[in-house]
Amino acid sequence: MILHFIFVIREEDREKRQPEFEYVKKMSQFYKTWIKEKFDKDYEIQCDEMITTPRSILQRLDTHTLLRDHGQRGKDIYHFYLTHFKPWWTDCTCEGYHAENFGMVFWQTPKEPNDTLFLAEKNCTTVSHELLHELLRISGHKKFIQEVHDVWTKHFFEQLEFEQYGEDFQKTNDKPMFLTMNTTQLNL
C-alpha cells in the first residue's frame, strides 16, 4: 500500500516555503510509523510537491481538480494533498476533505518559516483527522466519520490533549514536533 503526500504550492512561493516542505517530508515518515503502531498497516510513503501556476477564475484549483489528478495518478494509491486553498465543500470542521484513498487539508503557512510548533498544531493535527477517517473506514468502522468528529470536538471544547510526538517519532511531554488526534478515545 502506498500513501503519497503531495504538497500543493504556488510556483511563486516555492522557494520561501521550502522549510515547510522539509517538515512535510519528516511528517510523512512520522505518519508511516504512527499508522503502523495504531493500525498495524504498513504503508510505503511517498512525498513530493505539486507546483501550481496562476489560473483564471473559471479554472480555479479545487477539490474536483485534485480528484481528477488522483484518478490520473492511480486510484489504488492513497493520495493526500496538502493545499494552499480551502476546499469549497467539506463535512469536516478542520477544513479538510476525504474520500476513498483520497485526502486533502488546507495547509496553513506559519509567520516564521521554521515554526514547527505552529505546523504541528495547525497542520499535523488536521492531517491526523483526515487520515483517521480513511483508516477507520478501511478497518470497517461504520461510524468512522462521527467518531473522528466527536474526538475532534473534545480537543477544542473539552480540553482533550492532542498526542505529542518528538523528532524521534516517540511520545513526549516536551515540545512536540508532531501532534495527532487522541486515539485513546476511538474504538480501534
C-alpha positions as MATLAB code, in Angstrom:
seq = 'MILHFIFVIREEDREKRQPEFEYVKKMSQFYKTWIKEKFDKDYEIQCDEMITTPRSILQRLDTHTLLRDHGQRGKDIYHFYLTHFKPWWTDCTCEGYHAENFGMVFWQTPKEPNDTLFLAEKNCTTVSHELLHELLRISGHKKFIQEVHDVWTKHFFEQLEFEQYGEDFQKTNDKPMFLTMNTTQLNL';
ca = [
       0.000    0.000    0.000;
       1.232    3.461   -0.889;
       0.437    6.711    0.923;
       1.563    9.644   -1.187;
       1.704   13.102    0.432;
       1.566   15.921   -2.111;
       2.461   19.455   -1.017;
       0.481   21.736   -3.359;
       2.311   25.030   -3.667;
       2.185   28.103   -5.861;
       5.172   28.446   -8.158;
       5.998   31.917   -6.804;
       6.007   30.615   -3.193;
       8.140   27.538   -3.735;
      11.493   28.890   -2.565;
      10.260   30.636    0.581;
       8.141   27.622    1.613;
      10.957   25.062    1.366;
      11.193   24.768    5.191;
       7.541   23.701    5.210;
       8.204   21.054    2.583;
      11.091   19.761    4.701;
       8.623   19.464    7.599;
       6.145   17.658    5.307;
       8.830   15.103    4.411;
       9.543   14.435    8.108;
       5.827   14.361    8.917;
       5.166   11.819    6.181;
       7.765    9.484    7.703;
       6.249   10.082   11.139;
       2.843    9.011    9.834;
       4.330    5.807    8.426;
       5.386    4.894   11.982;
       2.151    6.162   13.551;
      -0.086    4.189   11.164;
       1.940    1.029   11.765;
       1.685    1.499   15.551;
      -2.010    2.432   15.686;
      -3.467    0.348   12.844;
      -0.836   -2.307   12.118;
      -0.779   -1.227    8.466;
       2.496   -0.852    6.631;
       2.362    1.926    4.050;
       5.121    2.792    1.644;
       5.427    6.568    1.912;
       6.000    8.941   -0.972;
       6.237   12.695   -0.746;
       6.549   15.379   -3.386;
       5.414   18.807   -4.496;
       2.731   19.815   -6.965;
       3.643   23.229   -8.349;
       0.671   25.354   -9.406;
       0.598   28.355  -11.687;
      -1.934   31.205  -11.771;
      -5.279   30.230  -13.296;
      -8.364   32.074  -14.418;
     -11.370   32.152  -12.084;
     -13.091   29.532  -14.263;
     -10.132   27.156  -13.945;
      -9.658   27.611  -10.212;
      -7.810   24.786   -8.496;
     -10.192   22.950   -6.150;
     -11.170   19.533   -4.862;
     -12.517   18.369   -8.238;
      -9.148   19.171   -9.865;
      -7.311   17.158   -7.214;
      -9.749   14.262   -7.550;
      -9.014   14.231  -11.288;
      -5.267   14.286  -10.508;
      -5.806   11.425   -8.042;
      -7.531    9.393  -10.747;
      -4.730   10.047  -13.225;
      -2.057    9.048  -10.695;
      -3.934    5.851   -9.820;
      -6.927    5.413   -7.538;
      -5.311    2.443   -5.781;
      -2.727    4.813   -4.247;
      -3.808    6.855   -1.203;
      -3.080   10.443   -2.288;
      -3.074   13.068    0.433;
      -2.948   16.685   -0.783;
      -1.683   19.499    1.466;
      -3.139   22.545   -0.267;
      -2.797   26.322   -0.221;
      -6.574   26.678   -0.545;
      -9.601   25.543    1.436;
     -11.937   23.013   -0.160;
     -15.186   24.577   -1.376;
     -17.129   21.814    0.324;
     -16.346   19.649    3.330;
     -18.183   17.913    6.131;
     -15.150   18.320    8.414;
     -14.663   21.315   10.696;
     -10.904   21.081   10.150;
     -11.117   22.346    6.550;
     -10.245   19.035    5.024;
     -11.876   16.529    2.731;
     -11.706   12.767    2.467;
     -12.913   10.082    0.099;
     -11.755    6.565   -0.677;
      -7.933    6.644   -0.939;
      -8.051   10.431   -1.071;
      -7.433   13.138    1.493;
      -6.806   16.848    1.445;
      -6.333   19.568    4.027;
      -5.831   23.304    3.904;
      -2.141   23.691    4.856;
      -1.599   26.852    6.897;
       1.637   28.793    6.493;
       3.451   29.907    9.649;
       4.622   33.513   10.072;
       8.130   32.204   10.861;
       9.417   29.644    8.318;
      10.786   27.155   10.875;
       7.920   27.301   13.398;
       7.448   23.552   13.838;
       5.065   24.001   16.769;
       2.714   26.010   14.522;
       2.995   23.341   11.805;
       2.248   20.604   14.347;
      -0.723   22.434   15.916;
      -2.362   23.778   12.774;
      -1.452   21.235   10.117;
      -0.268   17.928   11.551;
      -3.439   17.662   13.663;
      -5.703   18.148   10.642;
      -3.708   15.570    8.672;
      -4.318   13.073   11.500;
      -8.038   13.949   11.398;
      -8.388   13.096    7.703;
      -6.091   10.068    7.949;
      -8.232    8.698   10.779;
     -11.371    8.936    8.637;
      -9.791    6.786    5.937;
      -8.015    4.353    8.265;
     -11.195    3.725   10.261;
     -13.179    3.328    7.030;
     -10.691    0.744    5.762;
     -10.881   -1.041    9.129;
     -14.647   -1.404    8.734;
     -15.882    1.112   11.303;
     -19.475    2.001   10.482;
     -19.347    5.413   12.204;
     -15.871    6.417   11.036;
     -16.949    9.993   10.331;
     -18.886   10.620   13.532;
     -16.278    9.008   15.835;
     -13.490   11.208   14.487;
     -15.648   14.328   14.722;
     -16.641   13.506   18.304;
     -12.987   13.301   19.356;
     -12.123   16.449   17.348;
     -14.838   18.328   19.251;
     -13.390   17.112   22.573;
      -9.995   18.527   21.574;
     -11.424   22.001   21.136;
     -14.262   22.197   23.639;
     -13.335   19.760   26.418;
      -9.556   20.385   26.524;
      -8.679   16.847   25.411;
      -4.933   16.910   24.767;
      -3.537   16.016   21.362;
      -0.985   13.193   21.367;
       2.529   14.692   21.310;
       5.478   13.154   19.475;
       9.094   14.225   19.267;
      11.523   14.237   16.371;
      12.262   10.557   17.106;
       8.530    9.734   16.499;
       8.132    8.707   20.168;
       5.535   10.162   22.537;
       6.880   13.097   24.508;
       5.893   15.590   27.170;
       8.474   18.060   25.857;
       7.943   20.441   22.956;
       6.389   18.269   20.238;
       7.376   18.122   16.603;
       4.175   16.276   15.641;
       0.669   16.349   17.111;
      -2.149   13.905   16.378;
      -5.680   13.381   17.496;
      -6.003   11.399   20.708;
      -6.663    7.849   19.517;
      -7.430    6.513   23.010;
     -10.903    7.981   22.514;
     -11.546    5.837   19.406;
     -12.674    2.224   19.232;
      -9.596    0.867   17.463;
];
